[in-house]
């Protein structure tokens, strides 16, 4: 049995004009930007799936343009998470799952179901939502994570529900959003949002070291120090895959931060 899970580190999306000439080399054709990003990063979180449906052909193309071992996380549709009654989302969830994302094949990573800051924790309705999330589709295992932004979710009942259904609580860090770093699934999903224009690599070296260490601790089954939890459970020390994305903050610096983290994690030993 592996003593450490895979650690995938990346950014949100790959089309961003200010990255041209900074992250992307001058003169690189836009149609080759994903290919280039895939050569420098180990994962990307796709944001476009939050705003609207994508064609199956697009998912297949993204699969073809990235290297073996690369993984995409997807943001679930806002038409699912922004509804008042989550228990009624079944048909929309089915449409999302079977709308083309399975064309990513083995490169399909976790799905981020992100909720607005105004969405409050309703235990019965949220459990109904969790029951609707399929954990398999066409023979492929699905992994689900939720990003909640209202303090009412800082409840042991919420953590217990996530653990019961094997859904990850996304750790939102270095931002003003509610932080819930409890490990509730066989994998960890983190989004760090504190990059600064003043730092060439987005974060100071000490902070990059801290996040690289946190990723290693998670991957080995532990729980990093210094993060806010609600109902911590005894660590089982089982290897876990880790998905860590550098998001928001000074977006121009995010690729540099992700690459610096990959370098640190790769230098283990």
C-alpha positions as CSV (number, residue, x, y, z in Angstrom):
1,X,0.0,0.0,0.0
2,X,1.3,3.4,-0.9
3,X,2.4,5.5,2.1
4,X,1.6,8.8,0.3
5,X,-1.1,9.7,-2.1
6,X,-0.6,11.7,-5.3
7,X,-0.3,15.4,-5.0
8,X,-1.7,17.5,-7.9
9,X,-1.1,21.2,-7.9
10,X,-2.4,23.8,-10.3
11,X,-4.4,26.9,-11.1
12,X,-7.8,28.0,-12.1
13,X,-8.3,27.9,-15.9
14,X,-5.6,28.5,-18.5
15,X,-6.9,31.3,-20.6
16,X,-5.9,34.6,-19.1
17,X,-4.4,37.4,-21.2
18,X,-2.0,38.8,-18.5
19,X,-0.3,35.4,-18.4
20,X,0.9,35.8,-22.0
21,X,4.6,36.8,-21.9
22,X,4.7,36.1,-18.1
23,X,3.7,32.5,-17.7
24,X,3.2,31.7,-21.4
25,X,6.2,32.4,-23.6
26,X,6.0,35.4,-26.0
27,X,4.4,34.3,-29.3
28,X,3.0,31.0,-28.0
29,X,-0.3,30.5,-30.0
30,X,-3.3,30.6,-27.8
31,X,-4.4,27.2,-29.1
32,X,-1.3,25.7,-27.4
33,X,-1.7,27.3,-24.0
34,X,-3.3,24.3,-22.4
35,X,-0.6,22.1,-23.8
36,X,2.0,24.4,-22.3
37,X,0.2,24.7,-18.9
38,X,0.0,20.9,-18.8
39,X,3.8,20.7,-19.2
40,X,4.4,22.9,-16.1
41,X,1.5,22.0,-13.8
42,X,-0.1,18.8,-12.7
43,X,-3.7,19.9,-12.6
44,X,-6.1,22.7,-13.6
45,X,-9.5,23.6,-12.1
46,X,-12.0,24.3,-14.9
47,X,-14.1,27.3,-14.0
48,X,-16.2,27.4,-17.2
49,X,-18.3,24.4,-16.1
50,X,-19.7,26.6,-13.3
51,X,-21.1,29.1,-15.8
52,X,-22.4,26.9,-18.5
53,X,-22.3,23.5,-20.2
54,X,-19.3,22.5,-22.3
55,X,-19.4,20.3,-25.4
56,X,-18.2,16.7,-25.1
57,X,-15.8,17.4,-27.9
58,X,-14.1,20.1,-25.7
59,X,-13.5,17.7,-22.8
60,X,-12.1,15.2,-25.3
61,X,-9.8,17.9,-26.7
62,X,-8.6,18.9,-23.3
63,X,-7.8,15.3,-22.5
64,X,-5.8,15.0,-25.7
65,X,-3.8,18.2,-25.1
66,X,-2.5,17.3,-21.6
67,X,0.1,14.7,-20.6
68,X,-0.4,11.4,-18.9
69,X,-1.0,11.8,-15.2
70,X,-2.6,15.3,-15.6
71,X,-5.9,15.8,-13.8
72,X,-8.7,18.3,-14.2
73,X,-11.0,19.4,-11.4
74,X,-14.4,20.8,-12.5
75,X,-16.6,23.3,-10.8
76,X,-20.1,22.1,-10.7
77,X,-22.8,24.1,-12.4
78,X,-24.1,27.2,-10.6
79,X,-27.6,26.3,-11.7
80,X,-27.3,23.4,-9.3
81,X,-25.6,25.0,-6.2
82,X,-27.4,28.4,-6.5
83,X,-30.9,26.9,-6.3
84,X,-33.0,27.5,-3.1
85,X,-34.0,23.8,-2.7
86,X,-31.0,21.6,-3.2
87,X,-33.1,18.4,-2.9
88,X,-34.6,19.3,-6.3
89,X,-31.3,19.3,-8.1
90,X,-31.4,15.6,-9.2
91,X,-32.1,16.1,-13.0
92,X,-29.6,19.0,-13.2
93,X,-26.9,16.9,-11.5
94,X,-27.5,14.0,-14.0
95,X,-27.4,16.4,-16.9
96,X,-24.1,17.8,-15.6
97,X,-22.5,14.4,-15.0
98,X,-23.5,12.9,-18.3
99,X,-23.1,16.2,-20.3
100,X,-19.6,15.4,-21.6
101,X,-17.2,15.5,-18.6
102,X,-16.7,11.8,-18.8
103,X,-14.7,12.4,-22.0
104,X,-11.9,13.4,-19.7
105,X,-11.6,9.7,-18.8
106,X,-8.8,9.0,-16.4
107,X,-7.9,12.7,-16.2
108,X,-11.3,13.5,-14.5
109,X,-10.5,14.7,-11.0
110,X,-12.9,15.9,-8.2
111,X,-15.9,18.1,-8.8
112,X,-16.1,21.3,-6.8
113,X,-19.6,22.2,-5.8
114,X,-19.2,25.8,-4.8
115,X,-21.9,27.6,-2.8
116,X,-22.5,31.3,-2.6
117,X,-21.7,33.2,0.7
118,X,-25.4,33.7,1.3
119,X,-26.2,30.0,1.3
120,X,-26.8,28.8,4.8
121,X,-26.6,25.3,6.2
122,X,-29.9,23.5,6.1
123,X,-29.1,19.9,7.4
124,X,-32.0,18.1,5.8
125,X,-31.8,19.8,2.5
126,X,-28.0,19.5,2.3
127,X,-28.1,15.8,3.1
128,X,-30.7,15.4,0.3
129,X,-28.2,17.1,-2.0
130,X,-25.4,14.8,-0.9
131,X,-27.6,11.8,-1.6
132,X,-28.0,12.9,-5.2
133,X,-24.3,13.0,-5.9
134,X,-23.4,9.8,-7.9
135,X,-20.1,8.2,-6.9
136,X,-19.8,6.3,-10.2
137,X,-20.8,7.0,-13.8
138,X,-20.2,4.7,-16.7
139,X,-17.7,2.7,-14.7
140,X,-15.7,5.7,-13.6
141,X,-15.3,6.7,-10.0
142,X,-16.5,10.2,-9.1
143,X,-15.1,12.4,-6.3
144,X,-17.1,15.2,-4.9
145,X,-16.1,18.2,-2.8
146,X,-18.1,21.1,-1.5
147,X,-16.9,24.7,-1.0
148,X,-19.2,26.5,1.5
149,X,-18.8,30.1,2.4
150,X,-21.3,30.8,5.2
151,X,-20.3,30.3,8.8
152,X,-23.4,28.3,9.5
153,X,-21.6,25.4,7.9
154,X,-19.1,25.4,10.7
155,X,-21.1,22.8,12.4
156,X,-20.2,19.3,13.6
157,X,-23.4,18.1,11.9
158,X,-22.2,19.3,8.6
159,X,-18.8,17.6,9.0
160,X,-20.6,14.3,10.0
161,X,-22.7,14.4,6.9
162,X,-19.7,14.9,4.7
163,X,-17.9,12.0,6.3
164,X,-21.0,9.8,6.0
165,X,-21.2,10.4,2.2
166,X,-17.5,10.5,1.5
167,X,-17.5,14.1,0.3
168,X,-14.6,16.5,0.9
169,X,-14.9,19.8,2.6
170,X,-12.8,22.2,0.5
171,X,-10.2,24.1,2.5
172,X,-10.4,27.7,1.4
173,X,-7.3,29.5,2.8
174,X,-5.5,32.8,2.8
175,X,-8.8,34.6,2.2
176,X,-11.8,36.0,4.1
177,X,-14.0,33.0,3.3
178,X,-15.1,30.5,5.9
179,X,-12.3,28.0,6.5
180,X,-13.2,24.4,7.2
181,X,-10.1,22.2,7.0
182,X,-11.6,19.0,8.4
183,X,-10.7,15.9,6.4
184,X,-14.0,14.3,5.5
185,X,-13.1,12.1,2.4
186,X,-10.4,9.8,1.1
187,X,-8.9,12.8,-0.7
188,X,-8.2,16.5,0.1
189,X,-9.1,19.6,-2.0
190,X,-7.6,22.9,-1.1
191,X,-7.8,26.3,-2.7
192,X,-5.2,28.9,-1.5
193,X,-5.9,32.5,-2.4
194,X,-3.1,34.7,-1.0
195,X,-0.8,35.4,-3.8
196,X,0.7,38.9,-3.9
197,X,2.1,41.1,-6.6
198,X,5.0,41.9,-4.4
199,X,6.3,38.3,-4.4
200,X,7.8,37.0,-7.6
201,X,6.5,33.6,-6.8
202,X,3.2,34.8,-5.5
203,X,4.0,33.7,-1.9
204,X,7.0,34.3,0.3
205,X,9.3,31.3,0.5
206,X,8.2,30.5,4.0
207,X,4.6,30.4,2.9
208,X,5.4,28.2,-0.1
209,X,7.3,25.9,2.3
210,X,4.3,25.8,4.6
211,X,1.9,24.8,1.9
212,X,4.2,22.3,0.4
213,X,4.5,20.7,3.9
214,X,0.8,20.8,4.3
215,X,0.3,18.9,1.0
216,X,2.8,16.2,2.1
217,X,1.1,15.9,5.5
218,X,-2.3,15.5,3.9
219,X,-1.0,13.0,1.4
220,X,0.4,10.8,4.2
221,X,-2.9,10.8,6.0
222,X,-2.2,13.5,8.5
223,X,-3.8,16.9,9.3
224,X,-1.5,20.0,8.9
225,X,-1.1,22.3,11.8
226,X,-2.5,25.9,11.7
227,X,-5.7,25.3,9.8
228,X,-9.2,25.8,11.3
229,X,-11.2,22.7,11.8
230,X,-14.7,22.1,13.2
231,X,-14.9,18.5,14.3
232,X,-11.5,16.9,13.9
233,X,-11.3,13.1,13.8
234,X,-8.4,11.0,14.7
235,X,-6.1,10.7,11.7
236,X,-6.2,7.2,10.1
237,X,-2.9,7.7,8.4
238,X,-4.2,6.3,5.2
239,X,-2.6,7.7,2.0
240,X,-4.8,10.4,0.4
241,X,-4.7,12.1,-3.0
242,X,-4.3,15.9,-2.6
243,X,-5.6,18.5,-5.1
244,X,-4.3,22.0,-4.4
245,X,-5.1,25.0,-6.5
246,X,-3.7,28.6,-6.4
247,X,-6.7,30.7,-7.0
248,X,-7.6,34.4,-6.9
249,X,-5.2,36.7,-5.1
250,X,-2.8,38.3,-7.6
251,X,-3.8,36.0,-10.5
252,X,-0.8,36.9,-12.6
253,X,1.4,35.3,-10.0
254,X,-0.6,32.1,-9.5
255,X,1.2,29.9,-12.1
256,X,4.5,30.9,-10.5
257,X,3.2,29.9,-7.1
258,X,1.9,26.6,-8.3
259,X,5.2,25.8,-10.1
260,X,7.1,26.7,-6.9
261,X,4.9,24.4,-4.9
262,X,5.4,21.5,-7.4
263,X,9.1,22.0,-7.2
264,X,9.1,21.8,-3.4
265,X,6.8,18.8,-3.3
266,X,8.9,17.0,-5.9
267,X,12.1,17.7,-3.9
268,X,10.9,15.3,-1.2
269,X,13.2,12.7,0.1
